[in-house]
Amino acid sequence: MDGKKLSERQKKVLALIEEQGSVSTERLCEYLSISESTARRVLMTLEGKKYIRRFRGGAMILRSNRPEPPVLRRSQESHAEKEAIARRALQYIHEGDTILLSAGSTVLELCPLLKDFQHLTVLTDSLLVQNALMYEENIQLILLGGILNASEQCTYGFFTSDNAAHFRINTFFTGAKAISVRHGLMTDDFSHLPQYRSFRECADRTVAMAHHQKLYQDGLATLLRFQEVDALLIDSGLPQSLAGDLREAGCNLELCGPSYASAPPPEQAK
C-alpha cells in the first residue's frame, strides 16, 4: 500500500484513526468539517485499500499481530487508563481474600492499591508483582514458581499451575495480549494457555483487565472466552459501538474511568 496515492483528506482521516486507534463518523465530521456522506466515502476508500476496518458508526485500524513490547516497557505506557481499570477492579477484592495476580502491565497497576488492605493473600507468577508487594506486612505473598519468561518477567509451566491448584482463590485477575469480539481474550504464547485455564478453574471468579488498544491487536489462540470471564474491565477510551459489539458477544463489560472521546486530533495534540 502506498500512502502517496491517498488524497490529503484521506491522509488526515487515516492519521486520526492511527493516532487514536478508532474514530466515529461523527467525530470525523466535526474535526475535519466534512459531511457525513463525505466521511463515509473516505472510510470506504480507506477500507478498500486495506488501511482500516469499518464498524457501525466509525472505523478502526486493522488488527495487528505484531509482538508485544516487553512488560517493563508496557508498564510505562497509558498509566492513567490502567490505573482507572485497577481502581475499578478493587470492587472484586475484600479483606481476607486470596487473589491471584497474573503477569501483565495492567494487572500490575493493582499493586499500589492493595496496600490499604489489612489482611490479604496474593498469589502470583509475576516477578514485578513480587517486587511491588514484597515488603507489605499485611499481604501474604506467595510466589508460584516455574520456568522463567524473562521478557514478561513471569514464570510458567507445570510447577506454576500445580502450586496454584493447592489454594482456594477468590478472584483471578488476568490481562491479555489482544481482545477479539469473535474469539475473546487472545494470546500468542501457547506455553501459558493451560496455565491460565488452570488458574481460572481454581478461582471463584475471573476478572480480565485490558487497555482499549487491545481491541486493535490480534492473537494466535484464545486464552479465555467471554463466557469464561466474570468481568472484562476496559478504560472508557473504547468506542461505544465496539462496547456494544462486545456486549452482544456475551461479554460482561465494565468501562472504567473518564472518557477520552474528547482527545484532540493528531494535528492539534501537543
Order of alpha helices (4+ residues) and beta strands (2+ residues): alpha-beta-alpha-alpha-beta-beta-alpha-alpha-beta-alpha-beta-alpha-beta-beta-beta-alpha-beta-beta-beta-alpha-beta-beta-beta-alpha-beta
